[in-house]
Amino acid sequence: MRNLYILIVFLLLSQISYAQNTDTDFYNSDFKWKIQIPKNFEKVNNDEWAKLQGRGQEVLEKTTGQPVINQSKTIFVFKSDNFNYLEANYQPFDPKVDGNYDESNKAVNEVLYKAFKENMPKAKFDTISTKEKINNLVFNKYTIKMILPNNMILEFQMYSRLFDKNEFSVNLMFLDPKKGEQMINAWKASQFGK
């Protein structure tokens, strides 16, 4: 199962992470991917992120009634204020072993929706699954907009695709639409080498 469950943690636990300031270009050699992190976003401490992942895993295991095996490797996590996060990760996915990627992607989206719905029964949800090109590469995109009882809107945008036998994911979560726009623009302007 892909590593999107980590996003649930922020909404359910409101955990604050230790961070460091940054405004820099980021390059990942595994995917030959370059992205400019928006100004005033802070790098989240790896130890705190690991704790949040564990709590998110517990939520999903409760929702599905099954153990969740996390094989993901975090590329980075940046935040601006609380509830404005930009995260990237990857994990192994071999269609010969793990099955059809599109079907798996759809199943994960359904589990995420169910987990949110069960844990936030007073919120209203709007979801959409589409495909979007980033630097001429097609990504699966799943968007969840959550209207909270106080009329605030929390939005998740989750992008994923296979690179050989690895699923690469970029996840954006934002409460502040301006911060969301910064992350979306940075992600859409990012580049993958050949």
HELIX and SHEET records of a PDB file:
HELIX    1   1 ASN A    3  TYR A    5  5                                   3    
HELIX    2   2 ILE A    6  LEU A   13  1                                   8    
HELIX    3   3 ASN A   46  THR A   64  1                                  19    
HELIX    4   4 PRO A   95  ASP A   98  1                                   4    
HELIX    5   5 TYR A  101  ASN A  119  1                                  19    
HELIX    6   6 PRO A  177  ALA A  189  1                                  13    
SHEET    1   A 8 ALA A  19  THR A  22  0                                        
SHEET    2   A 8 PHE A  41  VAL A  44 -1                                        
SHEET    3   A 8 LYS A  73  LYS A  79 -1                                        
SHEET    4   A 8 ASN A  84  PRO A  92 -1                                        
SHEET    5   A 8 ASN A 166  PHE A 174 -1                                        
SHEET    6   A 8 ILE A 153  PHE A 163 -1                                        
SHEET    7   A 8 LEU A 137  ILE A 147 -1                                        
SHEET    8   A 8 LYS A 124  ILE A 134 -1                                        
SHEET    1   B 3 ASP A  25  ASN A  28  0                                        
SHEET    2   B 3 TRP A  33  GLN A  36 -1                                        
SHEET    3   B 3 GLN A 191  PHE A 192 -1                                        
END                                                                             
